[in-house]
């Protein structure tokens, strides 16, 4: 081999190795990192967001699902996708207002959205895109048969016999001011016991009679599978929890096309539709990525 050629190839090899090492652990250029909390609905909507990005832009979407609760996802968002964090995830207006901003709840959905939009931009340079349409508010659920036997329709009805019952809920729900801690003050709940458990396990627990009441989200697919009744929040304690993509401003600055692409989801998913999507995963065992693509095709978005 020609000596000069051999030297050139050696230098090229070293340069390639050095470059490869320097890129290790970093996301590829043009990649948007989408996160999710640790329950079915979040994984589904994260897939929907990722699919839209990949179909309608030249960007790649990297999924980091089941990261954990609200605080975990929010801290990952503040770090950003280039710092072992994320660029965006789907959050809920009520959670943003009460849990992250530590502000008083409101029952007005437009007011909640306006407040979180302004405050998140001012404090953290984060942007709420347009709401997707569904309101995944917290609720309490009991078996249909139990509700009929005890004449229970509302939270106030439940409060009257709460000292005889066990409540199952996620750790986050039991500790949040817009969860059980606030409910106790408004309705006077005094459950015999409360059990902290994974959201998915709550349904098997109530089915087996280990608990009589569970915290739930209004769009949970398993409500249908286990024949549960959503009770009426008659004192309107829970604020609206409209879902929307929460994204970093610097990500939008770098890839401005993302705003129009992701806002294609505005008002595209109703409560009933989200419940059906959740049921396809939790009740029928379908993969969230499959459910995402089916939904987007039905809506003509891909």
KEROZA-249999 format. One record per residue (C-alpha): x, y, z; residue number from 1; residue in one letter. Coordinates in steps of 0.001 Angstrom, whole numbers, plus 500000, padded with zeros to 6 digits. Layout:
east, north, up, n, res
X, Y, Z, NUM, A
...
//
This chain:
east, north, up, n, res
500000, 500000, 500000, 1, X
501205, 503529, 499225, 2, X
502754, 504992, 502397, 3, X
500877, 508297, 502113, 4, X
497594, 506458, 501601, 5, X
498260, 504272, 504619, 6, X
498922, 507342, 506792, 7, X
495759, 509032, 505495, 8, X
493618, 505994, 506285, 9, X
495108, 505739, 509768, 10, X
494312, 509368, 510501, 11, X
490781, 508919, 509132, 12, X
490215, 505874, 511340, 13, X
491373, 507714, 514464, 14, X
489180, 510704, 513640, 15, X
486175, 508439, 513151, 16, X
486756, 506710, 516474, 17, X
487142, 510005, 518313, 18, X
483974, 511404, 516764, 19, X
482055, 508251, 517601, 20, X
483178, 508408, 521228, 21, X
482235, 512071, 521541, 22, X
478713, 511369, 520295, 23, X
478169, 508383, 522553, 24, X
475413, 509067, 525058, 25, X
474054, 512048, 523115, 26, X
470847, 512054, 521102, 27, X
471171, 512302, 517344, 28, X
470748, 515709, 515742, 29, X
467125, 516250, 514695, 30, X
465697, 513992, 517403, 31, X
462808, 515041, 519657, 32, X
462584, 513164, 522963, 33, X
459004, 512520, 524091, 34, X
458355, 511385, 527660, 35, X
455383, 509996, 529534, 36, X
454191, 509289, 533035, 37, X
453719, 505727, 534217, 38, X
450174, 504865, 533156, 39, X
448516, 503617, 529989, 40, X
446967, 506844, 528747, 41, X
450282, 508652, 528949, 42, X
452058, 505963, 526943, 43, X
449348, 506080, 524259, 44, X
449411, 509866, 523836, 45, X
453219, 509862, 523848, 46, X
453111, 507437, 520919, 47, X
450539, 509633, 519169, 48, X
452798, 512677, 519551, 49, X
455850, 510740, 518342, 50, X
454016, 509319, 515312, 51, X
452779, 512755, 514260, 52, X
456288, 514167, 514448, 53, X
457812, 511394, 512363, 54, X
455086, 511482, 509691, 55, X
454806, 515245, 509284, 56, X
458431, 516379, 509771, 57, X
461928, 515227, 508903, 58, X
462660, 514766, 512612, 59, X
463032, 511555, 514550, 60, X
461055, 510966, 517737, 61, X
462615, 509093, 520640, 62, X
460200, 507733, 523253, 63, X
460957, 507624, 526974, 64, X
457758, 506211, 528430, 65, X
456806, 505223, 531976, 66, X
459304, 507659, 533486, 67, X
457306, 507984, 536704, 68, X
454914, 510519, 538209, 69, X
454405, 514193, 537487, 70, X
457502, 515480, 539271, 71, X
459793, 513026, 537454, 72, X
458490, 514015, 534017, 73, X
458540, 517716, 534827, 74, X
462134, 517636, 536044, 75, X
463121, 515684, 532904, 76, X
461436, 518374, 530783, 77, X
463317, 521150, 532556, 78, X
466610, 519343, 531852, 79, X
465816, 519050, 528152, 80, X
466344, 516325, 525599, 81, X
470071, 516971, 525199, 82, X
470699, 516598, 528950, 83, X
469313, 513109, 529520, 84, X
465883, 514674, 529862, 85, X
462997, 515151, 527432, 86, X
461769, 517809, 525013, 87, X
458040, 517343, 525581, 88, X
455348, 515292, 527282, 89, X
451586, 515473, 527682, 90, X
450484, 517208, 530881, 91, X
447097, 518136, 532348, 92, X
446018, 521704, 533103, 93, X
444748, 520882, 536604, 94, X
448010, 519159, 537472, 95, X
449991, 522104, 536169, 96, X
447893, 524582, 538116, 97, X
447695, 522859, 541491, 98, X
450546, 520361, 541644, 99, X
453320, 522208, 539780, 100, X
452395, 525867, 540307, 101, X
450956, 525294, 543791, 102, X
448047, 527602, 542998, 103, X
444385, 527465, 543919, 104, X
442242, 525308, 541602, 105, X
439550, 526707, 539345, 106, X
436544, 524976, 537812, 107, X
436807, 527120, 534665, 108, X
438792, 525176, 532007, 109, X
439671, 528279, 529957, 110, X
440940, 530093, 533031, 111, X
443050, 527089, 534058, 112, X
444629, 526930, 530596, 113, X
445323, 530673, 530511, 114, X
447011, 530592, 533922, 115, X
449267, 527621, 533220, 116, X
450172, 528962, 529774, 117, X
451336, 532287, 531198, 118, X
453009, 531001, 534355, 119, X
454925, 528138, 532732, 120, X
456234, 530478, 530040, 121, X
457271, 533126, 532556, 122, X
458844, 530766, 535095, 123, X
460395, 528005, 533006, 124, X
460103, 529037, 529339, 125, X
457812, 526084, 528701, 126, X
454883, 526161, 526257, 127, X
451438, 524589, 526511, 128, X
450159, 523713, 523048, 129, X
446432, 523532, 522304, 130, X
444384, 521086, 524436, 131, X
443691, 517714, 522832, 132, X
440038, 517741, 523873, 133, X
439665, 515232, 526694, 134, X
439400, 516111, 530363, 135, X
441041, 513359, 532377, 136, X
439845, 514576, 535719, 137, X
440344, 512603, 538887, 138, X
437277, 510808, 540189, 139, X
436253, 508113, 542651, 140, X
434772, 504833, 541471, 141, X
432971, 501896, 543077, 142, X
431458, 498705, 541741, 143, X
428123, 499227, 539971, 144, X
426526, 496630, 542256, 145, X
427919, 498336, 545374, 146, X
426555, 501711, 544255, 147, X
423104, 500254, 543653, 148, X
422998, 498356, 546956, 149, X
423993, 501443, 548941, 150, X
422235, 504127, 546905, 151, X
425499, 505918, 546148, 152, X
425637, 508405, 543291, 153, X
427816, 511232, 544554, 154, X
430956, 511879, 546579, 155, X
428704, 513234, 549346, 156, X
426787, 509941, 549435, 157, X
430073, 508065, 549716, 158, X
431337, 510284, 552534, 159, X
428450, 509182, 554769, 160, X
429703, 505571, 554859, 161, X
433411, 506172, 554213, 162, X
434391, 505047, 557724, 163, X
433329, 501522, 556749, 164, X
435350, 501419, 553532, 165, X
438925, 501085, 552273, 166, X
440168, 503468, 549587, 167, X
442792, 502406, 547060, 168, X
444769, 505078, 545262, 169, X
448102, 505890, 543703, 170, X
450714, 507396, 546006, 171, X
450481, 510629, 544043, 172, X
446689, 510842, 544454, 173, X
446829, 510132, 548188, 174, X
449427, 512849, 548785, 175, X
448385, 515605, 546368, 176, X
446490, 518688, 547586, 177, X
444203, 518320, 544563, 178, X
443756, 514640, 545441, 179, X
442745, 512895, 548629, 180, X
444194, 515533, 550979, 181, X
441881, 518172, 549533, 182, X
438926, 515815, 549232, 183, X
439023, 515081, 552964, 184, X
438593, 518762, 553759, 185, X
435770, 519383, 551293, 186, X
433737, 516193, 551753, 187, X
434766, 515044, 555236, 188, X
435967, 511610, 554065, 189, X
437150, 509386, 556902, 190, X
438006, 506045, 555279, 191, X
438713, 503071, 557512, 192, X
441997, 502694, 555670, 193, X
443798, 503886, 552556, 194, X
446116, 501758, 550440, 195, X
448766, 503131, 548122, 196, X
449100, 501042, 544966, 197, X
450068, 501097, 541320, 198, X
447216, 502475, 539138, 199, X
446807, 499151, 537303, 200, X
446599, 497138, 540524, 201, X
443749, 499228, 541902, 202, X
441309, 497579, 539517, 203, X
442162, 494025, 540484, 204, X
442062, 495083, 544134, 205, X
438513, 496438, 543902, 206, X
437465, 493443, 541820, 207, X
438687, 491100, 544587, 208, X
437096, 493179, 547330, 209, X
440421, 494210, 548862, 210, X
439257, 497840, 548580, 211, X
435760, 499213, 548033, 212, X
436651, 502554, 546478, 213, X
439439, 503562, 544101, 214, X
440761, 506793, 542691, 215, X
440473, 506802, 538926, 216, X
440767, 509008, 535898, 217, X
437582, 509737, 533975, 218, X
439083, 508254, 530808, 219, X
440342, 504976, 532310, 220, X
439544, 502060, 530019, 221, X
439399, 499582, 532907, 222, X
436313, 501298, 534297, 223, X
434401, 499507, 531553, 224, X
436139, 496168, 531993, 225, X
435457, 495956, 535726, 226, X
431907, 497400, 535640, 227, X
432721, 500375, 537833, 228, X
430606, 503455, 538409, 229, X
432122, 506941, 538381, 230, X
430665, 508960, 541236, 231, X
429617, 512574, 540788, 232, X
431899, 515231, 542226, 233, X
428829, 517139, 543443, 234, X
430808, 519919, 545149, 235, X
433045, 520312, 542087, 236, X
436275, 519831, 543970, 237, X
438428, 518586, 541113, 238, X
439707, 521211, 538673, 239, X
439641, 520549, 534911, 240, X
442451, 518301, 533688, 241, X
442583, 518999, 529977, 242, X
445483, 517243, 528277, 243, X
447951, 519171, 526132, 244, X
451515, 518834, 524919, 245, X
453931, 520676, 527204, 246, X
457111, 521474, 525293, 247, X
460320, 523446, 525750, 248, X
460464, 526851, 524051, 249, X
464042, 526239, 522901, 250, X
462848, 523071, 521150, 251, X
460187, 525093, 519313, 252, X
462764, 527751, 518475, 253, X
464994, 525135, 516890, 254, X
462167, 523238, 515162, 255, X
459283, 525740, 514713, 256, X
457363, 523311, 512495, 257, X
456522, 521268, 515596, 258, X
453897, 523724, 516821, 259, X
451601, 523407, 513802, 260, X
452179, 519650, 513575, 261, X
451328, 518923, 517202, 262, X
448415, 521345, 517228, 263, X
446757, 519033, 514707, 264, X
445667, 517178, 517858, 265, X
443645, 520155, 519138, 266, X
440164, 518969, 520174, 267, X
440691, 515687, 518329, 268, X
440234, 513294, 521289, 269, X
437023, 513250, 523333, 270, X
436679, 511681, 526788, 271, X
434874, 508711, 525285, 272, X
437501, 508236, 522580, 273, X
440337, 508353, 525098, 274, X
438561, 505818, 527283, 275, X
438230, 503491, 524274, 276, X
441907, 503908, 523409, 277, X
442856, 503049, 526982, 278, X
440576, 500018, 526919, 279, X
442217, 498705, 523748, 280, X
445486, 498499, 525692, 281, X
444293, 497597, 529195, 282, X
441282, 495527, 528200, 283, X
442257, 493984, 524872, 284, X
446001, 493814, 525335, 285, X
446943, 495801, 522236, 286, X
450295, 497546, 521996, 287, X
450114, 501346, 522560, 288, X
452046, 501997, 519335, 289, X
449462, 500002, 517376, 290, X
446586, 501835, 519075, 291, X
448242, 505162, 518283, 292, X
448599, 504468, 514580, 293, X
445028, 503126, 514306, 294, X
443665, 506275, 515928, 295, X
445699, 508674, 513777, 296, X
444600, 506880, 510610, 297, X
440946, 507022, 511685, 298, X
441285, 510764, 512220, 299, X
443059, 511248, 508882, 300, X
446154, 512615, 510614, 301, X
448579, 510144, 509065, 302, X
//
